Amino acid sequence: MRRNLAALFFIFTLFAVVGLYQPRFLAPSSLNSILLWMPIITVLALGQLLVVVSGGIDISIGSILGCSGIVVGLIVKEHPTLPVPVALGLGLLVGLVLGMVNAAIITWGKISPLIVTIGTLASFRGLCFLLSKGQQIDGSMIPDSLTSLARNGLTLGEITLSWLLILSLVGAGGFALAMFYYVGAKSLVAFGSNPSAAHLRGISGNAVTFWVYALCGAMAGLGGVMYAAKFGFVNPSSAGQGLELTVIAAVAIGGAKLTGGFGNVTGTLLGCFLLSSINVALSVMGVDANWQMLAYGAVILVAVLVDGLARREK
Amino acid sequence: MKFRALIPGVLLLLSIILASRLSPHFLDARYLLDTSTLYAEMGLLALAMTLVIISGNIDLSVGSIMVLVACLAAKFFEKGLGIPAVIFLSLIIGTSLGSLNGYLIAKLKLPSFLMTLGTMAIARGAAQAMMGPSSVKLPKAFTGLDQSLVLGLPWPLIIFLLCAVLIGILLHRTVFGRWVTGVGSNEKAALFSGVPVDRVKILVFGLSGLMAAGAALMMDSRYGVARHNFALGIELEAITVAVLGGAAIKGGEGTILGTTFALFLFMVIKTAMGVANVKPEYQLTAIGVLLILAVLAERLRREGR
């Protein structure tokens, strides 16, 4: 709870400071841009949240997003009439398969998830090029039905809640409910906080580990379709590149304990909102894109240091 | 232990034999020596990474620290500083950044990958913010280190071998090396036996920063310009080489000889892929797979014992 308040405090401070400097940041139009940034970060962060709570990390999500965007892009290019839910499902499936590759190596190879996903971060990025033959999926190839997910939605006055945002929020709701009621989620938390104790209570570490990485991949796959819908193109080299930093920063600032065993969906959503706001704030203030990475790094570092200091006080 | 270091050596011989069927250049010593200048920088990172991994940690920030120092050095030259001053300042900055990583990891008990993930973004971000899209030229006097020879060997190779010998002595022949291994194999036990665990971590990461700064200067000299997007993904290569050379990701094991062999093995594999016209993107895939296979093989070997 206290960590959620901290995230809220960061958001409030950001809006106050940037708003004073550049009042345009408080206009509905910039809130709309923030809300349009959120869905992709959110679905990826939900998957990453599970991984982090289980005591692991998945660095490869950006490359999984790229692969899924490319595959779905290639399919809708051939079949422009493909219903949107099917496209979303396909993306989820591609992500699930790649996530299972991670999961299998981590679970049965018993290799540290960091090393595995650093390896697959590189390998899956190469796969993007292999699948697309190095060609970008252009805007003309992506049907309107898909891109309208980002353009249309529920309108409340001047604020537009795009279908993408609604979809990601529904997903977040589902994750939150599962965290509360589903037994599997309890074993996830137990496993993350103390693997050997969880083992003694009859919780299968292998099953938890496997499905956490598989699901994280699936969410990144969903993010790939959302990426295609939002940007209207998918480039094999830039789609999702470096996104893992943003997402880990969002999860960390959202109060998840980065060493496992603790995390909540509300906090993660706040984290995603904060990271999206930072992104828009930088562009509203006319700070060039070069500063973004510095900002993300600072957020991760702040979150990690707060985590470390909090643990030291105990 | 000693036997393990020979595995990458044997693999190296095999790969040279295989690669020489692709192109006879692989049997030409001059060609291989010239190629080695491209990998000496990453080799320096891999040497320090070996110690970091043996101590049970990992350093994802080396590539970013390297690029930040490379950009800073170019800026110093622009301000009119002389070569000795720039080298001195660069090495100091690199070492301080690395030590800062180590200090926070040791004192706040943070997992090293998280801490260095943060500093990876910050250091590269700082370089990007400082340079923007432009590149800064280095003075003529400073460039071309990779072109000049000593005793028929290119300078970068000499520097790498010298560092390998020094770090090898540090790891295998000094008390400090024992401490590093001790911290990596059982931190609690090391602490109770009086090993200054925190100081060991700070020094190991400091060494990593120092090597990153050295690599940065060599890169500046080789390219003649500094840009924020050089050396992308070089930490992946350094980790792969250290692991290929037998550094155990769980800590406590590894040799500098193994890493040295692994660097040349890596060089032959990369060069062979280049000769066989494998595109850089696919080479990236192969390196990712190589990293995972190397760790997997190491684990299986350990279980087989």
Chai-1 contact restraints between the chains, C-beta under 6 A:
chainA,res_idxA,chainB,res_idxB,connection_type,confidence,min_distance_angstrom,max_distance_angstrom,comment,restraint_id
A,G109,B,L296,contact,1.0,0.0,6.0,A-B,restraint_1
A,I111,B,V295,contact,1.0,0.0,6.0,A-B,restraint_2
A,S112,B,I249,contact,1.0,0.0,6.0,A-B,restraint_3
A,L114,B,F113,contact,1.0,0.0,6.0,A-B,restraint_4
A,I115,B,I249,contact,1.0,0.0,6.0,A-B,restraint_5
A,I115,B,V295,contact,1.0,0.0,6.0,A-B,restraint_6
A,G119,B,G288,contact,1.0,0.0,6.0,A-B,restraint_7
A,G119,B,L291,contact,1.0,0.0,6.0,A-B,restraint_8
A,G119,B,I292,contact,1.0,0.0,6.0,A-B,restraint_9
A,A122,B,L236,contact,1.0,0.0,6.0,A-B,restraint_10
A,A122,B,L284,contact,1.0,0.0,6.0,A-B,restraint_11
A,A122,B,I287,contact,1.0,0.0,6.0,A-B,restraint_12
A,A122,B,G288,contact,1.0,0.0,6.0,A-B,restraint_13
A,S123,B,T285,contact,1.0,0.0,6.0,A-B,restraint_14
A,S123,B,G288,contact,1.0,0.0,6.0,A-B,restraint_15
A,S123,B,V289,contact,1.0,0.0,6.0,A-B,restraint_16
A,G126,B,E281,contact,1.0,0.0,6.0,A-B,restraint_17
A,G126,B,Y282,contact,1.0,0.0,6.0,A-B,restraint_18
A,G126,B,L284,contact,1.0,0.0,6.0,A-B,restraint_19
A,G126,B,T285,contact,1.0,0.0,6.0,A-B,restraint_20
A,F129,B,E281,contact,1.0,0.0,6.0,A-B,restraint_21
A,L245,B,A121,contact,1.0,0.0,6.0,A-B,restraint_22
A,L258,B,L114,contact,1.0,0.0,6.0,A-B,restraint_23
A,N290,B,Q128,contact,1.0,0.0,6.0,A-B,restraint_24
A,N290,B,A129,contact,1.0,0.0,6.0,A-B,restraint_25
A,N290,B,G132,contact,1.0,0.0,6.0,A-B,restraint_26
A,W291,B,A129,contact,1.0,0.0,6.0,A-B,restraint_27
A,M293,B,A121,contact,1.0,0.0,6.0,A-B,restraint_28
A,M293,B,R124,contact,1.0,0.0,6.0,A-B,restraint_29
A,M293,B,G125,contact,1.0,0.0,6.0,A-B,restraint_30
A,M293,B,Q128,contact,1.0,0.0,6.0,A-B,restraint_31
A,L294,B,G125,contact,1.0,0.0,6.0,A-B,restraint_32
A,L294,B,A126,contact,1.0,0.0,6.0,A-B,restraint_33
A,L294,B,A129,contact,1.0,0.0,6.0,A-B,restraint_34
A,Y296,B,A121,contact,1.0,0.0,6.0,A-B,restraint_35
A,G297,B,G118,contact,1.0,0.0,6.0,A-B,restraint_36
A,G297,B,A121,contact,1.0,0.0,6.0,A-B,restraint_37
A,G297,B,I122,contact,1.0,0.0,6.0,A-B,restraint_38
A,G297,B,G125,contact,1.0,0.0,6.0,A-B,restraint_39
A,I300,B,G118,contact,1.0,0.0,6.0,A-B,restraint_40
A,L301,B,G118,contact,1.0,0.0,6.0,A-B,restraint_41
A,V304,B,L110,contact,1.0,0.0,6.0,A-B,restraint_42
A,V304,B,L114,contact,1.0,0.0,6.0,A-B,restraint_43
A,V304,B,G118,contact,1.0,0.0,6.0,A-B,restraint_44
A,G308,B,L108,contact,1.0,0.0,6.0,A-B,restraint_45
A,G308,B,L110,contact,1.0,0.0,6.0,A-B,restraint_46
